[in-house]
Amino acid sequence: MQQNPASRLDAEFGSFPGLIQAWGQFRGDACALFDGTTRLSWRETAEQVERIAARLQSDGLERGQAVAILGTSSVNYALIYLAAIRAGGCAAPLTTSASPDQLRGMALDSGAIHLFIDRAKLDELGQFTLPIAHRIVFDEDLEAFMAPPGTQAAPFEPEDRDPLNIIYSSGTTGIPKGIVHSHGMRWRQMTFRAALNYGTDSRTLTSTPLYSNTTMAVFLPTLYSGGCVSIMGKFDSEKWLERAQNEQITHTMLVPVQYRRLMQFAHFDDYDLSSLKMKYCTSAPFPAELKAEVLARMPGGLIEIYGMTEGGVACIFPVHEHPDKLHTVGFPAPGHFLKVLDEQGNEVPPGTAGELVGKSPTMMLGYKNQPEKTREGYWIDPADGSTWQRMGDVGRLDEDGFVELVGRTKDVIISGGFNIFPVDLETELAKDERVVEAAVVGVPSEQWGETPVGFVVLKAGVDEDALEDIRSLTNSRLGKTQRVSALHAIPEMPRSHIGKLLKTELREMVAAK
């Protein structure tokens, strides 16, 4: 009798491609991938991954070389991702929202000789060209690209530092940096999660793009554990609820803006979500009141993950176990370490805000082709020379060791010599019952250097005439150095495809005004 591949998850290191093949044999006809149109069993998934990998190898793909993928998430997209890794290369999914110049820069930076692109994106880009040897329209020509049925790819046994994927950062300007994750990093990260929360009966619904590390946080552990991933190409509240109900989804990853849209959907309570066991959230601040509503209205547990794609510390917050800590992002995962530093690099006591740095067994190899940028992201502990990742956030520890975020290091407002953390102002603005969502940015001021300016999304029926009253009431609860100097109403917050608030666009709005 064949051994259950789940036993491999206990190993300190192993082969993810080997797991895919093992689950293909062990799970056979059970569902592995579904996208609303195409459903593949584990056997079919393993066979097609082999055929794509064999063709990549015959085209000259070298060990560690990237395979670029660009388009809407689907079963075919997932197959290419897995096959790039099986062939001994690494997956390089490109951000669909990037400009043509950024896409060209990312593709060239990756070193790929293959670009898999879907028809819609190809048509959108028009005359877009890249000096890449092989271009495949993956929603039309993937079957023709594959090696013949029954073909097996040449063996590949990964080593710890072999690259598994390159995730390109979601920068708003310039060419995004390529964050390289190794096989060892992903094995330590995802087998831990797979063994903890997943199994062969897991049915995971993804509705964020496969180019995002947010999605990988549930996509990979589901596959590591032999479950089934149901892929949505684009999030829609009603379609998400239909899929979750009809597929009896047990696990999902949603970003805060998606949870908010579900909570606001008029017919949310008409759907049966009783199969949900665990819900996840990451990538953007998750407001306490939204966490509370999700806990009250959606079945199953809720885990918030705080961390960076680059690695460093990851905080795992089982929200359902700590309803009194909703304003925090939880505490460092086992084997992860966090320090809070002042401007001189000294560790500060609990309750004091400072720059967060972290280290763990799940650190990136570095930024692709950018050793200087890689070094800039590190903090070296003068006490022992150990390397820590700068998390880009300002935060503080409470008396129980829970981490509270107070802002991004680049977003701290320095007004009249005082540090102002936008989250403190945003929290007070959001307390007003007329406000759905709030954001605060610093803008230049001749008098103070910088001054806080607020943006709010108002509830339906609330007129902009209420803005001054909202600002006045908020300022009455803030310190003199914190007060919001101006308040603007906007129909919705500008966000990236994975729900990150784009404060750069808010600053541009102020400049335009």
Rosetta blueprint (number, residue, H / E / L):
1 M L
2 Q L
3 Q L
4 N L
5 P H
6 A H
7 S H
8 R H
9 L H
10 D H
11 A L
12 E L
13 F L
14 G L
15 S L
16 F H
17 P H
18 G H
19 L H
20 I H
21 Q H
22 A H
23 W H
24 G H
25 Q H
26 F H
27 R H
28 G L
29 D L
30 A L
31 C E
32 A E
33 L E
34 F E
35 D L
36 G L
37 T L
38 T L
39 R E
40 L E
41 S E
42 W H
43 R H
44 E H
45 T H
46 A H
47 E H
48 Q H
49 V H
50 E H
51 R H
52 I H
53 A H
54 A H
55 R H
56 L H
57 Q H
58 S H
59 D L
60 G L
61 L L
62 E L
63 R L
64 G L
65 Q L
66 A E
67 V E
68 A E
69 I E
70 L E
71 G L
72 T L
73 S L
74 S L
75 V H
76 N H
77 Y H
78 A H
79 L H
80 I H
81 Y H
82 L H
83 A H
84 A H
85 I H
86 R H
87 A L
88 G L
89 G L
90 C E
91 A E
92 A E
93 P E
94 L L
95 T L
96 T L
97 S L
98 A L
99 S L
100 P H
101 D H
102 Q H
103 L H
104 R H
105 G H
106 M H
107 A H
108 L H
109 D H
110 S H
111 G L
112 A L
113 I L
114 H E
115 L E
116 F E
117 I E
118 D L
119 R H
120 A H
121 K H
122 L H
123 D H
124 E H
125 L H
126 G L
127 Q L
128 F L
129 T L
130 L L
131 P L
132 I L
133 A L
134 H E
135 R E
136 I E
137 V E
138 F L
139 D L
140 E L
141 D L
142 L H
143 E H
144 A H
145 F H
146 M L
147 A L
148 P L
149 P L
150 G L
151 T L
152 Q L
153 A L
154 A L
155 P L
156 F L
157 E L
158 P L
159 E L
160 D L
161 R L
162 D L
163 P E
164 L E
165 N E
166 I E
167 I E
168 Y E
169 S L
170 S L
171 G L
172 T L
173 T L
174 G L
175 I L
176 P L
177 K L
178 G E
179 I E
180 V E
181 H E
182 S E
183 H H
184 G H
185 M H
186 R H
187 W H
188 R H
189 Q H
190 M H
191 T H
192 F H
193 R H
194 A H
195 A H
196 L H
197 N H
198 Y L
199 G L
200 T L
201 D L
202 S L
203 R E
204 T E
205 L E
206 T E
207 S L
208 T L
209 P L
210 L L
211 Y L
212 S L
213 N H
214 T H
215 T H
216 M H
217 A H
218 V H
219 F H
220 L H
221 P H
222 T H
223 L H
224 Y H
225 S L
226 G L
227 G L
228 C E
229 V E
230 S E
231 I E
232 M L
233 G L
234 K L
235 F L
236 D L
237 S H
238 E H
239 K H
240 W H
241 L H
242 E H
243 R H
244 A H
245 Q H
246 N H
247 E L
248 Q L
249 I L
250 T L
251 H E
252 T E
253 M E
254 L L
255 V L
256 P H
257 V H
258 Q H
259 Y H
260 R H
261 R H
262 L H
263 M H
264 Q H
265 F L
266 A L
267 H L
268 F H
269 D H
270 D H
271 Y L
272 D L
273 L L
274 S L
275 S L
276 L L
277 K L
278 M E
279 K E
280 Y E
281 C E
282 T L
283 S L
284 A L
285 P L
286 F L
287 P L
288 A H
289 E H
290 L H
291 K H
292 A H
293 E H
294 V H
295 L H
296 A H
297 R H
298 M L
299 P L
300 G L
301 G E
302 L E
303 I E
304 E E
305 I E
306 Y E
307 G E
308 M E
309 T L
310 E L
311 G E
312 G E
313 V E
314 A E
315 C E
316 I E
317 F E
318 P E
319 V H
320 H H
321 E H
322 H L
323 P H
324 D H
325 K H
326 L L
327 H L
328 T L
329 V L
330 G L
331 F E
332 P E
333 A L
334 P L
335 G L
336 H L
337 F E
338 L E
339 K E
340 V E
341 L E
342 D L
343 E L
344 Q L
345 G L
346 N L
347 E E
348 V L
349 P L
350 P L
351 G L
352 T L
353 A L
354 G E
355 E E
356 L E
357 V E
358 G E
359 K E
360 S L
361 P L
362 T L
363 M L
364 M L
365 L L
366 G E
367 Y E
368 K L
369 N L
370 Q L
371 P H
372 E H
373 K H
374 T H
375 R H
376 E H
377 G L
378 Y E
379 W E
380 I E
381 D L
382 P L
383 A L
384 D L
385 G L
386 S L
387 T E
388 W E
389 Q E
390 R E
391 M E
392 G E
393 D E
394 V E
395 G E
396 R E
397 L E
398 D L
399 E L
400 D L
401 G L
402 F L
403 V E
404 E E
405 L E
406 V E
407 G E
408 R E
409 T H
410 K H
411 D H
412 V L
413 I E
414 I E
415 S E
416 G L
417 G L
418 F E
419 N E
420 I E
421 F L
422 P H
423 V H
424 D H
425 L H
426 E H
427 T H
428 E H
429 L H
430 A H
431 K L
432 D L
433 E L
434 R L
435 V E
436 V E
437 E E
438 A E
439 A E
440 V E
441 V E
442 G E
443 V E
444 P E
445 S E
446 E L
447 Q L
448 W L
449 G E
450 E E
451 T E
452 P E
453 V E
454 G E
455 F E
456 V E
457 V E
458 L E
459 K L
460 A L
461 G L
462 V L
463 D L
464 E H
465 D H
466 A H
467 L H
468 E H
469 D H
470 I H
471 R H
472 S H
473 L H
474 T H
475 N H
476 S H
477 R L
478 L L
479 G L
480 K L
481 T L
482 Q L
483 R L
484 V L
485 S L
486 A E
487 L E
488 H E
489 A E
490 I L
491 P L
492 E L
493 M L
494 P L
495 R E
496 S L
497 H L
498 I L
499 G L
500 K L
501 L E
502 L L
503 K H
504 T H
505 E H
506 L H
507 R H
508 E H
509 M H
510 V H
511 A H
512 A H
513 K L
